[in-house]
Every structure is written in C-alpha cells, then in structure tokens.
Amino acid sequence: MIRESPVTRASLLMRLRDGSNQEAWHEFLELYGPLVYGFVRHRGLQDADAADVLQDVLRSVNGAVGRLEYDKQKGGFRAWLFAITRNKLTNFVASRRARPHGSGDTAQHEQLAATPDRSDAWEQEWEREFQRQVAARAMQIIEAEFESRTWQAFWQTAVEGRSAADVSREIGLSTGAIYVAKSRVLARLKSEVERLMAEEES
C-alpha cells in the first residue's frame, strides 16, 4: 500500500536535495511517478516510451532540485514538475516526428502528430491526471478501514458502474445496505481526497 504523503511538498523538497536520501526519492517516485507516467501515456506514448520519459524527468529533477526555491505562490512543486515533464515530452515528440516511421507504430505516430502544442491543453490534462492519481491514492489509503463486503459494494457500484441489485445478489447484502455502504465509503473518500489536496497545496 502506498504510504500517506508528507506533510508538505516543501519538506519532501528539502529531503530530495540530499542526493543520498533514498527514502525521499522512493517517496517522490511513489507520489509523482504515476502522475508523470499516466500523463505521458495519455499523450499517446507506449509503455516503454513513457517509462523512458519518466526516467528523463527523474534525471532532470535530480539535477535541478538543489536550485529550486519552493514558492507555492508561484505555482509550487507540481507546477515545477509539470514544466519539466512538458519539456521532456515535447522533446520526445519532436524527436519522433523527425524519425522515419516504423511499420509497427503507425497509430502511435499519428496520435503523437495530432498532439496539440498548446500549453493550456497539456496543463488541463496534467491536472486531470493529478486528480485521478489523488483519488487512486486516497482509495488505497482508506480501503483497509472498511470490511470487505462494504468495500466491494462501493467498488462495484461506484467504480465499475454495476447496479445495486446485481451487486446485492453477488455479495449478499440488501440493496439498501449497498447504498449505505457506497455512501459511507464515498464520504470517507471525499475527506481523504480533501486531506491529500490540502497537503499537496501546503
């Protein structure tokens, strides 16, 4: 299970400046690796290419983190990471456009070629990916707080979109209990997402 995020991004930044602090880098990768990877995948990169861009981003973070002055009024840690990711992805897309197309990746090249260069479009996708990752992390954190059937009632109705009647027959709870379980988990999930967001913005 992913550990809870640190109290502030500033505290993580300070620990990252010590290049030998493996725990800080592991925490950074847990928290931000899925965000970077998910973002570049949604821009049309295949798995191996997305992993390469992620490694490129990590190298840049490692080289620049000592010079970064954390100032949330100027956009904070996430905006800084987005700027690095956008630059690495732009460079990757440009290099791919310059190469001859291989026979096995025509669809990928077409999607990359159609990728808008507008910064605001990428920024919106970055924020959507961030929201997805926060929700996923919140669910991992709170799952252990609920009984298995309560969690299944939530997961199958809220995430998988199944009807309460179908789930009721499968897991042995009444439809009323399914709705109550879903409501309980959603309320707890909302509070956890709010907590994570507050920490992210601190």
C-alpha positions as a Python dict, from the first residue, in 0.01 Angstrom:
ca = {
    (1, 'M'): (0, 0, 0),
    (2, 'I'): (122, 349, -84),
    (3, 'R'): (215, 546, 225),
    (4, 'E'): (48, 872, 309),
    (5, 'S'): (201, 1180, 156),
    (6, 'P'): (435, 1400, 357),
    (7, 'V'): (301, 1700, 545),
    (8, 'T'): (419, 1944, 278),
    (9, 'R'): (583, 1937, -62),
    (10, 'A'): (844, 2170, 86),
    (11, 'S'): (953, 1903, 334),
    (12, 'L'): (992, 1650, 54),
    (13, 'L'): (1188, 1902, -150),
    (14, 'M'): (1431, 1961, 134),
    (15, 'R'): (1494, 1589, 171),
    (16, 'L'): (1537, 1543, -205),
    (17, 'R'): (1823, 1794, -201),
    (18, 'D'): (2025, 1533, -18),
    (19, 'G'): (2104, 1311, -315),
    (20, 'S'): (2179, 1018, -87),
    (21, 'N'): (1834, 1023, 77),
    (22, 'Q'): (1694, 712, -91),
    (23, 'E'): (1378, 720, 119),
    (24, 'A'): (1292, 1069, -12),
    (25, 'W'): (1348, 961, -372),
    (26, 'H'): (1138, 649, -317),
    (27, 'E'): (862, 868, -174),
    (28, 'F'): (889, 1106, -467),
    (29, 'L'): (858, 818, -712),
    (30, 'E'): (555, 678, -527),
    (31, 'L'): (382, 1013, -521),
    (32, 'Y'): (474, 1158, -859),
    (33, 'G'): (588, 867, -1075),
    (34, 'P'): (228, 760, -1154),
    (35, 'L'): (136, 1121, -1234),
    (36, 'V'): (419, 1169, -1484),
    (37, 'Y'): (377, 821, -1633),
    (38, 'G'): (-2, 850, -1661),
    (39, 'F'): (22, 1194, -1820),
    (40, 'V'): (265, 1090, -2093),
    (41, 'R'): (72, 768, -2159),
    (42, 'H'): (-243, 973, -2215),
    (43, 'R'): (-50, 1178, -2470),
    (44, 'G'): (-11, 863, -2680),
    (45, 'L'): (319, 711, -2571),
    (46, 'Q'): (363, 338, -2548),
    (47, 'D'): (464, 181, -2217),
    (48, 'A'): (839, 164, -2283),
    (49, 'D'): (849, 519, -2421),
    (50, 'A'): (652, 651, -2124),
    (51, 'A'): (899, 480, -1890),
    (52, 'D'): (1188, 643, -2078),
    (53, 'V'): (1032, 988, -2045),
    (54, 'L'): (972, 925, -1674),
    (55, 'Q'): (1340, 838, -1631),
    (56, 'D'): (1432, 1156, -1819),
    (57, 'V'): (1212, 1359, -1587),
    (58, 'L'): (1368, 1198, -1279),
    (59, 'R'): (1718, 1280, -1405),
    (60, 'S'): (1617, 1643, -1456),
    (61, 'V'): (1455, 1664, -1112),
    (62, 'N'): (1770, 1517, -959),
    (63, 'G'): (1986, 1774, -1137),
    (64, 'A'): (1765, 2075, -1067),
    (65, 'V'): (1612, 2014, -725),
    (66, 'G'): (1904, 2173, -541),
    (67, 'R'): (1844, 2501, -725),
    (68, 'L'): (1466, 2508, -679),
    (69, 'E'): (1328, 2756, -430),
    (70, 'Y'): (988, 2629, -320),
    (71, 'D'): (727, 2905, -351),
    (72, 'K'): (366, 2792, -367),
    (73, 'Q'): (261, 3145, -470),
    (74, 'K'): (444, 3084, -799),
    (75, 'G'): (267, 2755, -864),
    (76, 'G'): (451, 2525, -628),
    (77, 'F'): (607, 2187, -667),
    (78, 'R'): (350, 2034, -903),
    (79, 'A'): (372, 2324, -1150),
    (80, 'W'): (752, 2294, -1149),
    (81, 'L'): (727, 1920, -1215),
    (82, 'F'): (479, 1982, -1494),
    (83, 'A'): (721, 2225, -1661),
    (84, 'I'): (994, 1959, -1658),
    (85, 'T'): (758, 1687, -1782),
    (86, 'R'): (620, 1908, -2059),
    (87, 'N'): (971, 1989, -2181),
    (88, 'K'): (1079, 1624, -2181),
    (89, 'L'): (761, 1516, -2358),
    (90, 'T'): (793, 1797, -2615),
    (91, 'N'): (1149, 1688, -2688),
    (92, 'F'): (1039, 1326, -2722),
    (93, 'V'): (751, 1412, -2957),
    (94, 'A'): (981, 1632, -3169),
    (95, 'S'): (1241, 1356, -3195),
    (96, 'R'): (975, 1104, -3300),
    (97, 'R'): (831, 1336, -3563),
    (98, 'A'): (1180, 1373, -3712),
    (99, 'R'): (1234, 997, -3743),
    (100, 'P'): (1107, 771, -4022),
    (101, 'H'): (802, 578, -3912),
    (102, 'G'): (844, 211, -3834),
    (103, 'S'): (578, -28, -3957),
    (104, 'G'): (472, -132, -3609),
    (105, 'D'): (392, 205, -3456),
    (106, 'T'): (194, 396, -3718),
    (107, 'A'): (-102, 455, -3486),
    (108, 'Q'): (125, 589, -3214),
    (109, 'H'): (295, 829, -3456),
    (110, 'E'): (-41, 953, -3580),
    (111, 'Q'): (-155, 1022, -3224),
    (112, 'L'): (169, 1199, -3139),
    (113, 'A'): (147, 1404, -3456),
    (114, 'A'): (-205, 1510, -3359),
    (115, 'T'): (-95, 1612, -3008),
    (116, 'P'): (-167, 1982, -2964),
    (117, 'D'): (126, 2204, -2878),
    (118, 'R'): (-99, 2438, -2682),
    (119, 'S'): (34, 2459, -2329),
    (120, 'D'): (-311, 2505, -2175),
    (121, 'A'): (-437, 2177, -2324),
    (122, 'W'): (-145, 1990, -2173),
    (123, 'E'): (-190, 2171, -1843),
    (124, 'Q'): (-555, 2066, -1825),
    (125, 'E'): (-461, 1704, -1895),
    (126, 'W'): (-187, 1725, -1628),
    (127, 'E'): (-446, 1842, -1373),
    (128, 'R'): (-691, 1568, -1475),
    (129, 'E'): (-418, 1307, -1433),
    (130, 'F'): (-329, 1457, -1096),
    (131, 'Q'): (-693, 1428, -983),
    (132, 'R'): (-701, 1063, -1096),
    (133, 'Q'): (-382, 985, -905),
    (134, 'V'): (-503, 1158, -588),
    (135, 'A'): (-829, 961, -599),
    (136, 'A'): (-640, 635, -654),
    (137, 'R'): (-404, 710, -366),
    (138, 'A'): (-695, 804, -138),
    (139, 'M'): (-869, 474, -219),
    (140, 'Q'): (-555, 277, -137),
    (141, 'I'): (-523, 458, 195),
    (142, 'I'): (-883, 409, 312),
    (143, 'E'): (-958, 59, 180),
    (144, 'A'): (-831, -113, 497),
    (145, 'E'): (-1077, 89, 708),
    (146, 'F'): (-1376, -99, 566),
    (147, 'E'): (-1500, -456, 575),
    (148, 'S'): (-1455, -648, 253),
    (149, 'R'): (-1824, -651, 158),
    (150, 'T'): (-1860, -280, 229),
    (151, 'W'): (-1566, -205, 4),
    (152, 'Q'): (-1695, -437, -268),
    (153, 'A'): (-2036, -266, -253),
    (154, 'F'): (-1865, 68, -311),
    (155, 'W'): (-1617, -53, -571),
    (156, 'Q'): (-1860, -245, -787),
    (157, 'T'): (-2128, 27, -789),
    (158, 'A'): (-1923, 349, -783),
    (159, 'V'): (-1614, 241, -980),
    (160, 'E'): (-1734, -43, -1203),
    (161, 'G'): (-2080, 109, -1253),
    (162, 'R'): (-2277, -206, -1174),
    (163, 'S'): (-2633, -186, -1044),
    (164, 'A'): (-2702, -223, -672),
    (165, 'A'): (-2936, -514, -748),
    (166, 'D'): (-2665, -710, -930),
    (167, 'V'): (-2407, -644, -660),
    (168, 'S'): (-2661, -733, -389),
    (169, 'R'): (-2711, -1080, -535),
    (170, 'E'): (-2338, -1133, -571),
    (171, 'I'): (-2210, -1025, -228),
    (172, 'G'): (-2514, -1099, -10),
    (173, 'L'): (-2611, -750, 107),
    (174, 'S'): (-2953, -592, 58),
    (175, 'T'): (-2980, -315, -197),
    (176, 'G'): (-3039, -73, 90),
    (177, 'A'): (-2718, -188, 256),
    (178, 'I'): (-2537, -149, -76),
    (179, 'Y'): (-2642, 216, -99),
    (180, 'V'): (-2545, 279, 264),
    (181, 'A'): (-2203, 116, 212),
    (182, 'K'): (-2142, 317, -104),
    (183, 'S'): (-2239, 638, 72),
    (184, 'R'): (-2012, 567, 370),
    (185, 'V'): (-1708, 496, 155),
    (186, 'L'): (-1771, 795, -72),
    (187, 'A'): (-1793, 1027, 229),
    (188, 'R'): (-1467, 892, 368),
    (189, 'L'): (-1305, 907, 24),
    (190, 'K'): (-1407, 1271, -16),
    (191, 'S'): (-1249, 1365, 318),
    (192, 'E'): (-928, 1177, 232),
    (193, 'V'): (-904, 1343, -109),
    (194, 'E'): (-951, 1682, 59),
    (195, 'R'): (-675, 1599, 309),
    (196, 'L'): (-434, 1492, 36),
    (197, 'M'): (-513, 1801, -169),
    (198, 'A'): (-455, 2026, 132),
    (199, 'E'): (-116, 1863, 190),
    (200, 'E'): (-31, 1893, -177),
    (201, 'E'): (-106, 2265, -177),
    (202, 'S'): (71, 2338, 153),
}
